[in-house]
């Protein structure tokens, strides 16, 4: 029994020695719980939905600003976090395209002083470039942050209208650049309706279904009948703003219609480096902070650059055959 006890004491002592050696050898960045930073794919101060913006707030210039595209009647959600778990996230200030400040306090869903702050359900009243300024909560040392946002668009579900051949019924909604819009019009109450779409007006008053305006890398507008006697229209929004679908009925086939509209915003998913974040500095690895060999040069004052060209979409998949009605079984599964 004594021999077993001595081995047990020796084992605990040996384990303590190993832990002490490991703690001594670990880099300081790992002990400070620094979050990983991925290499940038682009640099600038204008970002798209799904992008992750990385920035550095220096004590000399503790404020930065950047812009993103907002769309009227959409809901904005965003996350702003410090890349160190023990540091308070920067403080955000949001302004709309006309320079009016938007109150964010009632939309914050995380406590004050947290390393990660979330804001949800911010109603955007205008379409255009929104500016977000972030101010460091710690003015004694560099503060790194990450920002990511998304837009949510309300759907039209089971709206009703009577369609005739002599007039058009407007179906109005908003969509972002690159958003996938699905419009379904079907007969309701066993009506004799055969719907048709006579045009789609884009935010500038032009033809939204003009295939020459379709964003590069996506399929052109598609339209096909459905097994329930309706019509399905799918297109990618060529610009941000309000769209109007002009719905009507074929000759002699008017009747009650049920209308559904769904808007799915794109997600580009790039890693964007803020221009004022000293992009020449080395990026830390996944868990180790970059060593400081010399104090960094003062960063220039924050300047919001004009909007960059929107990111391109990936190559589209093979186009489906829309020339004939789809098989009933296949449409039902969708």
N, C-alpha and C positions, 0 to 999 in steps of 0.2 A: 504493500500500500504506500509506503514512504517513497519507493522508487517511482511509482506512478505519479505521486504528487510532485516530486522533483521534476519529472519530465514535463508535467503540466505547467509549472511555474516557469521553466526554461522556455517552453513554447510561447507563453504570453510575452515574455521578455524579448524573445526573438522577433515576434510579430510587432511589438512596439518599436524595435530598432528599425525594422523594415519600413514602417509607416513614417518614422522620423526622417529616414533617408529620402523617401519619395516626396514628402512635403518640402524638403530642402531643395530637391532637384526640380520641382514643378516651376514653370515660368510664372511670373507675377501676373501676367494677363489672365492665366487660367484661374488663379485664386480670386481674381476680381470679378469672376462670372461674366466675362465679355462674350456677347453673342457673336455668332459667325457673321462674316461679311463676305458676300459673293463678289466676284469680279464684275465690273460694269460692262454692259452691252452697248450703252449709249450715254452721252453726256448732254446736259441741258437743263432748262428750268421749266419745260412744258412736258407734262406726262399724260398718258392715256390710261383708261380703266384697266385694272389688273397689273399695271406696272408697280414696281417697288422702287421708291426713290430713297437713295442714301445721301445723307448730308453731314457736314461737320460744322459745328458752331464754335468758333474760337472766342476766347475771352475778349480779344480786341474788337471783333465784329460778331456779337452774340445773336444776331437776327438774320434770317434768310427768308426769301420769298420765292414762290414758284406758282405756276398756273396749271389749270386743267379745264377741259371743256365740260360745261354743265348744260343741262337741257331743261327747259321749263316743264313744270308739272311732274318732274322726277324726284325721287328721294335719294339723298346722298348719305352714304355710310363711309366712314374712314377710320383708320387706326393710325395713331402716332405713338411711337415708342422709342425709348432710349435703348441703345444697344448694350447698356450695362444694367444689370438687374437691380443694382443698389442706387440708381440715379433717377431722379424725377424726369418724366418726359417733358419735352419743350411745350410751351404754351402757344396754342394756335389762335390766329385771328383770320376770319374768313370774310372776304368782300366779294360782292357780285359784279357783273360786267359794268355796272354804272358807278362802282366805287362805294356802294353802300355797305356798311358793316352788318353782318348777320349774327344774331345772338346764338351762341352755341351752348350756353349753360344748361338749358333745359333738355338738350339732346345728348349730354354726356352720360354714358352708362357705366363708367368706372370711377372709383374714388379719386379725390384730389391727391396729388403727390405720388400717384402710382407710376411705375416705370412704363406701363402700357396704358394708354387712354383710348377709349372707343367712343365715337359719336355716331348716333344712328337716327335715321328718319328726318334729316334736315330737308325741308321742302324748298326746292329751287323755283324761283318765280320767273327767271329769264334764261334765255339761251345765249351762250357766249363764254368767254374766258373768265373763270373765277380765280381769284388770287388767294393763296393761303400763306400767311407769314407765320413763322415759328420763331419763338424767342427762348433762348437757353434759360433753364431754371438754375444753373450753376455758372457763375461768372468767374470762377477761379481756375478752371481748366477746360480743355477741349471737351465738347459734348457731341457725340455721334447719335444720329437718329435715323429711323426708318419710317416711311409714310406709304400707305396703300389705301386706295379708295375704290368704291363701286357705286353705280347708279341703279336704282330700282324703278321700274316703270309699271304703273297700274294697268291691269288687263281689262278688256271689255268682255264680259261674260254674259251670254244669253240676253243681249239687248234685242229689242224687237222693233220692226218697222214694216210699213207696207210699201212694197216696191211696185212701180208701174213702168210701162214702156215709154210713157210720155215725159217722165221727169226723172231726175237723179236724186238719190238720197245720200247726203254727205256722212261719211264715217271718219271722225277726226280723232287723232291721237298724236303723241310725240314719240320720237325715236332718236337715238344717238347715231353718230357716224359709225357705220359698220354694224349696226344692230340688225338682227334678223327679225323681220316682221312677217307674221302669219295672220292672214285674214280669211275667215271661213264664213260663208253666207249660205244658209240652208233653209228650205221651206219649213214652216212651222204650222201646227194645227191642221195637218193634212192638206195644206193649201196646194194649188196647182202651179206654184211658183217655179220658174226656171230663171235663176238670177244670172246677171252678167255684170262685169266691171267695165265701165266706160272710160276710166282713166284714174290716175293717182297724181295728185298735185303735191309737189315737194315744198319745203320751206321757202324757196325763192320764187314760187309760182310756176316752176317748170314741170316737166314730165318726169316723175320719179321712176317710171318703168323704162326709160330710155336706156338701152343696154350699154350705150357709150359712156354713161355716167356711173355705171356700176364700179365700185372699188376694185382695184386690181387684185387678182388672185381669188375671186369668189365667183360663184355661179351667177348667170344673169337671172332676171325675174322668171319665175315659173308659175303656171296656172293650169289647173286640171279639175275635171268634174269629180264628185265624190259619189259613193254608192247610195247616199240618202237623197240624191237629187240636187245637191248643193254645189258649191264652187269653192276651191281652195286656191288662194293666192299667196305666194311666198317670194319675198324680195329682200335684198340687203340695202339698208338706207344709205344713199350716197352723201348725205350731209345731216347735220344735227338740226332738229327743230320739229315743227308741226307738219304732219301729213294729213291729207284728206283723200279718202277713197270714194269715188263716185259710183255708187251702186244703183242698178236699175233692173228691170225685168225684160226678158225677150218678148217679142211681139205676141200678144194674146196670151201671155203666161204670167200675168201679175199675181201678186198674193202676199200673204204675211211671211216675213223672213225673220230668222234668228241669226244674230251676228255675234261672232267671237273674234277678238283681236288679242294677239300676244306679241310682246316685244322682248326679245332676248338680247341684252347688250353684249358686245364683244369683250374679250379679256385677252390683252396682248401679252401680259406676263413678262415684260422685260425688266432687267436690272438697270436702272438709270442712276447716273452719278451727277449730283448737283454741281453745276459749273463753279460755284463758290466754295466747294468742299475740298479744294486742293487736290485735283485728280492726279497730280504727279507724285503724291506721297504713296509709299508702298501700302498695299492692302494687307491687313492681318490675315492669317490662315483661319481655319474653322474655329480654333479654340485659343490661339495664342495671339496676343496683342503685338503690334509692330513696335520694335524698340525705338526709343527717342534718342537719336544721336545728337540732335541739335534742335533748338526751339524753332518752330515753323515761322515762316515769314508772315507778316500781317496779311490777312485776307482782304480783298477789295470790298467796298461797300456792296450790299446786295442790290442786284439789278435784275429786273424781270425782263427776259428776252421775249421778242415776239414769238408767236406760236410756230413751232416747227411743223414740217409736213407730217401728216398722220402716218403711223407705222403701217407697213404693208401686211397683207394677210398671207397665210401660207397658200401653196398651190391647191386648187380645188380638187375634190374627188371627181371621179367620172360622172358625167351628167346622167340623171335618170331619164328614161324615155317617157316624156309627157305628151306625146302625140296621140295616144289612145287612152281611154279610161283605164285605170288600174283594175286588176282583178278584185272582185268583192272581198275575198278572203284576206288579201294582202292589205287592203285599206282598213278593214275591220281591226286588224292587228295593230295598226298604227293608232 
